[in-house]
Amino acid sequence: MSEGNLSQDTAPAEAAGRGRLPQHGDLTEGPILRTLLLFSIPTLFSNVLQTLGGTINTIWVGQLLGEGALAATANANMIVFLAFATVFGFGMATTVKVGQYFGARKIDDARRAFGTGTGFCTLVALVGGVAGWFFSEPLLHLLATPAAIHDDALAYLRVSFLTMPFSTVSMMVSMGLRGIGDARTPLYAMILATIAGIVLNPLLILGVGPIPRLGIAGSALALAIASVLGVVAMVAWTYLRDLPLRLRGHEFAYLLPRGHELAYVVGKGLPMGAQMLVNSSASLVFVGLVNREGMMTTAAYSAVLQIWAYIQMPSFAISMAVSAMVAQNIGASQHDRVGSITIAGLVANGVITTALTVLLLAFDGPLLALFLGEGSRAIPIAERIQLLSTWSWILSGQMVILGGTMRSYGVVILPLIIMAVALYPARLGFYEAMHGVLGADALWWAYPFGSTVALVLTWLAYARPGWRKDQLPSAGAPPLPPEVV
């Protein structure tokens, strides 16, 4: 019997007779820290490639079409990100459910959960894409998009909406594979997609040979084609290696969203997506506050955000690994390993993010000059922002790791509330209370203050006795032994 054909009926008998049956992507056995790091590294590289690809694509647009087109993509991407946030939450919920079933050796149930999540998210993306095409103009008007870039922004946004289903399927396949412990296949697909996006952007923007000149719409189309190539590669590899999530015959009916799997994906996915929306809305408000301090401060803050994007990547990758490992161990009824997995995640993230923060602070001058130019008057401001705020991402990263464990047990409302409190009453409230005293520095001190509040509240929620036992029935997971409650 191949590992991909392991059925939920035979797995329990095998496990009972001679211990747990080894299977591809098993995150329930072996040294915890080593397993965590081996799973996190490909995810981290995937995130770096995705960000790097986006940066290079932005450079293509700016160099080939000018500042107006660059501003147009910024306006359009803001809308697309907000539309994508909810679908991302559904994807995270699907990953958790797939991991729980996979850890329990219920392969057919894992395929059902994956099919339901993928089918539902694709349907949502299709509806959202069509609606986005028709409502692109009002959305740009709502953002007060300048008339000079309106047409470019409209063309880019409409193509982005129509191609959203492709990027959604790519995201779902990647998340599903990570749920069964496979982080390498999504990495290889991301390498392919990144290279394709970099090559296709200038070809579709300018037009070469029989390829028509599409202008800014060509940039959005290039990213969509790159996503399609990535997902085709992942699906082909899944069937070539007979990985557990492959669907055959009657199993394609699993793509029709239904039953308690759909209820879980929607019920848990909406709060997860809402976290991204809360975070994005608070960031928009914060940008408005930064703009009040003048153009140089805004430029400095924009450059620092580029650096911060990379600092946050380790915590996101490790959190994904923690969530997948915890979900599989929940399914395997190995709850005694959960605490060790979480601690390993906290230690790994603390060491990596701290080292990265120190490194970036030590060389922030040359890095900032890449974005702002040598001798820019914004560089001292950016260095001040770095000094006061950058270390706050170490605290935020620890909160994200704890959230990864809680997410795997189905705890999603409380983290949403904590994020809302940390971003609005804490971070923005600190600014309002201290701006008269600290001036612009109140903006930068608001980051560590909000991160401290978030970490303390998350730790209190995580350390609360009995919360795992309370959540297991709603998570659909096996009972928790009394000794680890």
C-alpha positions in Angstrom: 0.0 0.0 0.0 1.4 3.4 -0.9 1.4 6.2 1.7 -1.0 8.2 -0.5 -3.5 5.4 -0.4 -3.5 4.9 3.3 -7.2 4.9 4.3 -8.9 6.0 7.5 -10.2 2.5 7.9 -6.9 0.6 7.9 -4.8 3.2 9.7 -6.2 2.6 13.2 -5.8 -1.1 12.9 -2.2 -0.7 11.8 -1.4 1.7 14.5 -3.0 -0.5 17.2 -1.1 -3.5 16.0 2.4 -2.2 15.8 2.5 1.5 16.7 1.9 4.5 14.6 2.5 3.9 10.9 5.2 6.1 9.4 3.9 8.4 6.7 5.0 11.2 4.5 5.0 14.5 6.2 4.5 13.1 9.7 5.0 15.9 12.3 4.0 13.8 15.3 7.3 12.0 15.9 11.0 12.8 16.1 13.0 15.7 17.7 10.6 18.6 18.1 13.0 21.5 17.5 14.7 19.8 14.5 11.3 19.0 12.9 10.1 22.5 13.5 13.1 24.2 11.9 13.2 21.8 8.9 9.5 22.7 8.3 9.9 26.4 8.9 12.9 27.0 6.6 11.2 26.2 3.3 8.2 28.3 4.4 10.5 31.2 5.3 12.2 31.0 1.9 8.8 30.9 0.2 7.8 34.2 2.0 11.1 35.8 1.1 10.7 34.8 -2.6 7.2 36.1 -2.7 8.2 39.5 -1.2 11.3 39.7 -3.4 9.2 38.9 -6.5 6.7 41.6 -5.6 9.5 44.1 -5.1 11.1 43.3 -8.5 7.7 43.4 -10.2 7.2 46.8 -8.6 10.6 47.9 -10.0 9.6 46.8 -13.5 6.4 48.9 -13.3 8.2 51.9 -12.0 11.1 51.7 -14.5 9.0 50.9 -17.6 5.8 52.9 -17.0 6.8 55.6 -14.5 5.8 56.9 -11.1 2.1 57.3 -12.0 1.8 53.6 -12.8 3.6 52.7 -9.6 1.2 54.8 -7.6 -1.7 53.1 -9.5 -0.5 49.6 -8.5 -0.3 50.8 -4.8 -3.9 51.9 -4.9 -5.1 48.8 -6.6 -3.0 46.4 -4.4 -4.5 47.9 -1.2 -8.0 46.9 -2.4 -7.0 43.5 -3.6 -5.2 42.7 -0.3 -8.4 43.6 1.7 -10.5 41.4 -0.6 -7.9 38.5 -0.2 -7.8 38.7 3.6 -11.0 36.8 4.2 -10.1 34.0 1.7 -6.7 33.7 3.5 -8.6 33.1 6.8 -10.6 30.3 5.2 -7.3 28.8 4.0 -5.8 28.9 7.5 -8.8 27.1 8.9 -8.6 24.5 6.2 -4.9 23.9 7.0 -5.7 23.3 10.7 -8.5 20.8 9.9 -6.3 18.9 7.3 -3.5 18.7 9.8 -5.8 17.3 12.5 -7.1 14.6 10.3 -3.7 13.8 8.9 -2.3 13.4 12.4 -5.1 11.0 13.2 -4.3 9.0 10.0 -7.8 9.8 8.6 -6.6 10.4 5.1 -10.0 10.4 3.5 -11.3 13.0 5.9 -8.2 15.1 5.3 -9.1 15.0 1.6 -12.7 16.0 2.4 -11.5 18.9 4.4 -9.0 20.0 1.8 -11.7 19.7 -1.0 -14.3 21.6 1.0 -11.9 24.5 1.8 -10.5 24.6 -1.8 -13.9 24.5 -3.4 -15.4 27.1 -1.1 -12.5 29.5 -1.4 -12.4 29.2 -5.1 -16.2 29.9 -5.3 -15.7 32.9 -3.0 -12.9 34.2 -5.2 -14.9 33.7 -8.4 -17.8 35.7 -7.0 -15.5 38.3 -5.6 -13.6 38.6 -8.8 -16.7 39.2 -10.9 -18.1 41.7 -8.3 -14.7 43.4 -8.2 -14.7 43.9 -11.9 -18.0 45.8 -11.8 -17.2 47.7 -8.6 -13.6 48.6 -9.3 -14.5 52.2 -10.3 -16.5 53.0 -7.1 -13.8 51.4 -5.0 -11.1 53.7 -6.5 -13.4 56.7 -6.1 -13.8 55.7 -2.4 -10.0 55.8 -2.0 -9.9 59.2 -3.7 -7.6 57.9 -6.3 -6.0 60.9 -8.2 -7.4 61.4 -11.7 -3.9 61.2 -13.2 -3.6 57.6 -12.2 -7.2 56.6 -12.3 -7.2 54.7 -15.7 -4.0 52.8 -14.9 -5.3 51.8 -11.5 -8.7 50.7 -12.9 -7.0 48.5 -15.6 -4.7 46.9 -13.0 -7.4 46.4 -10.5 -9.8 44.8 -12.9 -7.3 42.3 -14.1 -6.3 41.5 -10.5 -9.9 40.8 -9.6 -10.5 38.5 -12.6 -7.3 36.5 -11.9 -8.0 36.2 -8.1 -9.3 32.6 -8.4 -5.9 31.4 -9.7 -4.0 32.9 -6.8 -6.6 31.5 -4.4 -6.2 28.0 -5.7 -2.4 28.4 -5.5 -2.7 29.5 -1.9 -5.1 26.6 -0.9 -2.9 23.9 -2.5 0.2 25.4 -0.7 -1.6 25.5 2.7 -3.1 22.0 2.2 0.4 20.6 1.5 1.8 22.3 4.6 -1.1 20.8 6.6 0.2 17.3 5.7 3.8 18.4 6.6 5.0 19.2 3.1 6.7 22.6 3.0 9.1 21.9 0.2 6.7 21.5 -2.7 5.2 25.0 -2.1 8.8 26.3 -2.0 9.7 24.8 -5.4 6.4 26.1 -6.8 7.2 29.6 -5.5 10.7 29.5 -7.1 9.0 28.7 -10.4 6.3 31.4 -10.0 8.8 34.1 -8.9 11.1 33.5 -11.9 8.0 33.4 -14.2 6.7 36.7 -12.8 10.0 38.5 -13.2 10.4 37.3 -16.8 6.8 37.9 -17.9 6.4 41.3 -16.4 8.4 43.3 -19.0 7.2 41.1 -21.9 3.5 41.7 -21.2 4.0 45.4 -20.2 5.9 46.4 -23.3 4.9 43.6 -25.7 7.4 41.6 -27.6 6.8 39.9 -31.0 3.3 38.5 -31.2 2.7 39.5 -27.5 0.6 42.6 -27.4 1.6 45.7 -25.4 -0.7 45.5 -22.3 0.8 48.2 -20.2 0.0 48.1 -16.5 -2.6 45.4 -17.0 0.2 43.2 -18.3 1.9 43.4 -14.9 -1.3 42.0 -13.1 -1.6 39.3 -15.8 2.0 38.3 -15.4 1.5 37.7 -11.7 -1.7 35.6 -12.5 0.1 33.5 -15.1 3.0 32.9 -12.6 0.4 31.7 -10.0 -1.1 29.3 -12.5 2.3 27.9 -13.4 3.0 27.4 -9.7 -0.2 25.6 -8.9 0.0 23.4 -12.0 3.5 22.4 -10.8 2.2 21.6 -7.3 -0.7 19.6 -8.5 1.4 17.7 -11.0 3.9 16.8 -8.3 1.1 15.8 -5.9 -0.2 13.2 -8.4 3.3 12.1 -9.5 4.3 11.3 -5.9 0.8 10.1 -5.0 0.8 12.5 -2.0 -2.1 12.1 0.5 -4.2 15.1 -0.7 -4.6 14.0 -4.3 -8.2 13.4 -5.4 -9.3 10.7 -7.8 -12.7 9.5 -9.2 -15.5 10.0 -6.7 -13.2 12.1 -4.5 -13.5 15.1 -6.8 -17.0 15.5 -5.3 -15.2 16.6 -2.2 -14.6 19.9 -3.9 -18.3 20.7 -3.4 -18.5 22.6 -0.1 -20.8 20.9 2.4 -21.3 19.5 5.9 -19.5 20.2 9.1 -16.3 20.7 7.3 -17.7 23.8 5.6 -19.1 25.0 9.0 -15.6 24.7 10.5 -13.9 26.5 7.6 -16.4 29.4 7.7 -16.8 29.5 11.5 -13.0 29.6 12.1 -11.9 31.3 8.9 -14.0 34.4 9.3 -12.3 35.5 12.5 -8.9 34.7 11.1 -9.5 36.8 8.0 -10.9 39.5 10.3 -7.6 39.7 12.1 -5.9 40.7 8.8 -8.6 43.3 8.2 -8.2 44.8 11.7 -4.5 44.9 11.2 -4.8 46.5 7.8 -7.3 49.1 8.9 -5.1 50.1 11.9 -2.1 50.4 9.5 -4.1 52.7 7.2 -5.0 54.9 10.2 -1.4 54.9 11.3 -0.2 56.0 7.9 -2.5 58.9 8.1 -0.9 59.9 11.4 2.5 59.6 10.0 1.6 61.8 7.0 0.8 64.6 9.4 4.5 64.8 10.3 5.5 65.8 6.8 6.8 64.3 3.6 10.3 63.4 5.0 8.8 61.4 7.8 6.4 59.6 5.5 9.3 58.7 3.2 11.3 57.5 6.1 8.5 55.4 7.4 7.9 53.9 4.0 11.5 52.8 3.8 11.4 51.3 7.3 8.3 49.3 6.4 10.3 47.6 3.6 12.8 46.4 6.2 10.1 45.4 8.7 8.5 43.1 6.1 11.6 40.9 6.2 11.9 41.0 10.0 8.3 39.6 10.4 9.0 36.7 8.0 10.6 34.3 10.5 7.7 34.6 13.0 5.2 33.9 10.3 7.0 30.9 9.0 7.6 29.4 12.4 4.0 30.1 13.4 2.8 28.2 10.3 5.1 25.3 11.4 3.9 25.4 15.0 0.3 25.4 13.8 0.8 22.4 11.5 2.7 20.4 14.1 0.2 21.1 16.8 -2.8 20.3 14.5 -1.2 16.9 13.6 -0.4 16.1 17.2 -4.0 17.0 18.2 -5.3 14.6 15.6 -2.8 11.9 16.9 -4.0 12.6 20.6 -0.4 13.5 21.5 -1.4 16.6 23.4 1.6 16.1 25.7 3.9 17.3 22.8 2.0 20.6 22.3 3.6 22.5 25.1 7.1 21.4 23.9 6.3 22.4 20.3 5.1 25.9 21.4 8.2 26.4 23.6 10.5 25.3 20.7 8.7 27.8 18.5 9.1 30.6 21.0 12.8 29.9 21.4 13.5 29.5 17.7 11.6 32.7 16.8 13.2 34.6 19.7 16.7 33.7 18.6 16.2 34.2 14.9 14.1 37.4 15.1 16.5 39.0 17.7 19.5 38.2 15.6 17.9 39.6 12.4 16.8 42.7 14.3 20.3 43.4 15.6 21.8 42.7 12.2 19.4 45.1 10.4 19.9 47.8 13.1 23.7 47.5 12.7 23.5 48.1 9.0 20.4 50.2 8.7 22.3 53.1 7.2 23.3 51.4 3.9 19.9 49.6 3.7 17.9 52.8 4.1 20.0 54.5 1.5 18.9 51.8 -1.0 15.3 53.1 -0.6 15.9 56.8 0.1 19.1 57.5 -1.7 22.5 58.5 -0.3 22.4 61.7 1.7 18.6 61.8 2.0 17.3 64.0 4.8 14.8 61.2 5.6 17.6 58.8 6.6 18.1 60.2 10.2 14.4 60.0 10.7 14.3 56.4 9.5 17.2 55.5 11.8 15.2 57.0 14.7 12.2 55.0 13.8 14.4 51.9 13.6 15.9 52.5 17.0 12.6 53.1 18.8 10.3 50.6 17.1 12.1 47.7 15.3 12.7 45.6 18.5 8.9 45.5 19.0 8.7 42.8 16.3 10.5 40.4 18.6 7.5 40.8 21.0 5.0 40.6 18.2 6.6 37.5 16.9 6.2 35.7 20.2 2.5 36.6 20.2 2.2 35.1 16.7 3.8 31.8 17.8 1.3 31.5 20.7 -1.5 32.3 18.3 -0.3 29.5 16.1 -0.9 26.9 18.9 -4.3 28.5 19.8 -5.4 28.5 16.2 -4.8 24.8 15.9 -7.2 24.2 18.8 -9.8 26.4 17.1 -9.3 29.4 19.3 -9.9 32.3 16.9 -12.2 34.9 18.5 -10.0 35.7 21.5 -6.9 36.4 19.3 -9.1 38.7 17.2 -10.2 40.6 20.2 -6.6 40.8 21.5 -5.4 42.2 18.2 -8.1 44.8 18.1 -7.3 45.9 21.7 -3.5 46.0 21.0 -3.9 48.0 17.8 -6.6 50.5 18.7 -6.9 51.3 22.4 -3.2 50.4 23.0 -1.1 51.5 20.0 -3.3 54.3 18.6 -4.4 55.3 22.1 -0.8 55.6 23.2 -0.1 58.0 20.3 -3.1 60.2 21.2 -2.1 60.3 24.9 1.6 60.9 24.4 1.9 63.0 21.2 1.7 66.3 23.1 4.7 65.1 25.2 6.8 63.1 22.8 5.9 64.6 19.4 6.6 62.3 16.5 8.4 59.9 18.8 4.9 59.0 20.1 4.3 57.2 16.8 7.4 55.0 17.1 7.0 54.3 20.8 3.4 53.2 20.1 4.7 50.1 18.4 6.5 48.5 21.4 3.7 49.6 23.7 1.0 47.9 21.5 3.2 44.8 21.1 3.8 44.5 24.8 0.0 44.7 25.4 -0.6 42.1 22.7 2.0 39.7 24.1 0.8 40.0 27.7 -2.9 39.4 26.8 -2.0 36.5 24.5 0.1 34.9 27.2 -2.6 35.3 29.7 -5.1 33.6 27.3 -2.6 30.8 26.6 -1.8 30.2 30.2 -5.4 30.0 31.3 -6.1 26.6 32.7 -8.4 24.3 30.8 -8.8 26.2 27.6 -7.5 23.4 25.4 -10.0 20.9 26.9 -12.9 23.4 26.3 -12.0 23.9 22.6 -11.5 20.2 21.6 -15.2 19.4 20.9 -15.6 22.4 18.6 -12.3 21.5 16.9 -13.5 18.0 16.2 -10.4 16.6 17.8 -9.9 13.5 20.0 -10.4 13.9 23.8 -7.6 15.5 25.9 -6.1 13.3 28.6 -6.7 14.5 32.1 -3.0 14.7 32.9 -2.4 17.5 30.3 -5.6 19.6 30.9 
